[in-house]
Amino acid sequence: MSGHRIFSMKFSKVYPLYVQKAERKQRTKGEVDRVICWLTGYDLAELERHIELETDIESFFEQAPAFNPKSALITGLICGVRVEAVEDPLMQKIRYLDRLVEELAKGKAMEKILRE
């Protein structure tokens, strides 16, 4: 393991926080799921399985079937750090997801979030 404590956190503990953030801004759980599936290549059943199995965040991203190549187009600040400047590949993937959920919560159109 790379060492950062977030890597060993259960994805099932972080996922509801993403959903809550989106729902506070009148977005839906389905939209959060769509963003996660777009980024990682998981289908909905696989996403739900990882949540049920309490997969840690490191394994969740390592086992992603097809990390979206358009993820390189995700830019901006999360916690005062530019996501495109994050050096650790795993941390960058986590920050990409954080950024997508942030864009969703800010009301950005789904087509723009998914870089279509």
Steps between C-alpha positions, in 0.01 A plus 500: 500500500621850418446630849234770495224410743222572248623205290395253768161661566196302391341635183164426666581770759583766240225419250209628718688829544514544123126427477417740785705777342316456170154469658550819703522675164194325349703243306431127529669180615453375144706791369776427753496135390519603136804720567676224696427241230615738225830561679579143603334281239298310761140423419233568761498140629878503547485836677234370738703181559808701604286705737350185654839328530645814663791508257773743605556803279837380373352168382191673361713709264758228428224257397321754281442323169556798271608831649364759259770648272310830503585529871810692392263781399387542864658814641444735789554532871412255774612589852714777353695261277473479122385148411714500187811567715450212746804274459383177665290315237259351755450830679442666164223251418337570837522874437355456151192342658485773764512761224225332295269487803583864571405595143176302535416679826570837339232431241720440200330322209565126488637524144770740622578291808546193279716702259273428201 
